[in-house]
Structures are given as C-alpha cells and as structure tokens.
C-alpha cells in the first residue's frame, strides 16, 4: 500500500561521507558537499542564553550513499544512485533517517553557492594541518586527489538531480516564515 508523500521539498547541502577505517579512528570521512533535494520533516528554532536563536531542519535526503554510487560506476551502471529513501517513523514517532541542516533553498543556484563554499573549506581543512615540507612535496598529488573526489561528487550530484526530477520544490509559508524570522534575529 503506497501512501502519497506530501512533505515540503527544498534544496539543501548534503555532506557526503564514507565510513572510515582503523587509520581514521573509525570516524566517517567527509568526501565533499553537494546540492540535493530533500523532504523537510521538521523545523525548529533553538533559543540560546545570549538571546540569539538558531534554526535547524530535520530533512531526509532521497539518495546519499556515495559508496553505492562508486560501486555502480565500477560496474559501468553510471546512473544508479540506489533506491529512493523516504521519511519513516520509529515506534516513538521520531523521523528517520534524518540529517540536520541549517539552511534550505528554493533554487539550485543558491544551494550550489553554499556547497561550493563548503568544498573550499574542506580543502582548507585537509591542507592546513599538514606539515609544510610534506605539503610542498605532495601538493600536486593532494590537488589531484581532491579534484578527483570533487569530480566524483559532481557526478553523484548530477545523477541525484536527474533521479529526483519528479520532486517539485515546495513554497511552504511555514518554512519560509521561520527562515525569515531567523534572518531577522541574526541582523
């Protein structure tokens, strides 16, 4: 029995992660940031002691498994991004699998500017803690590896956008109102 999904749909920046191994302390490794459509399942404002506020949204990205996409590329199935993920609820009525985001966008272009900035920050984080001698000797290799990862992330983003063409961006007054309120509180 298929239920119609009527969640608001927006663009958001998706952090692509892969499971890290022993050498990474078993922590996930950020590979890049891309733009993706998402289902918005919850929005909240958190009020802080200093009088400011912070907004965040719980969203469900329909596709986010970069590892599965890499396997599909190796098997020459370029467009496969996995089965579409839709919001689910557990026994306590908590949505899953959710990601927290601070910004939602009505246009791809606005979200793309933010994802590009986050990718530049990622490059900076990767290179800023390296020993200077090591960095100088390996800069070409580091740049090539990073460019390859960015290219892969771009292919994944393109495949996701093609797969989610049927998801129409919502004009939700509630979400837009919360975002406007937050922007006013930051000024």
Helices and strands as residue ranges (DSSP letters): E 8-18, G 22-24, E 29-47, E 53-61, H 66-74, E 88-89, E 95-96, E 99-101, H 108-128, H 132-163, H 173-186
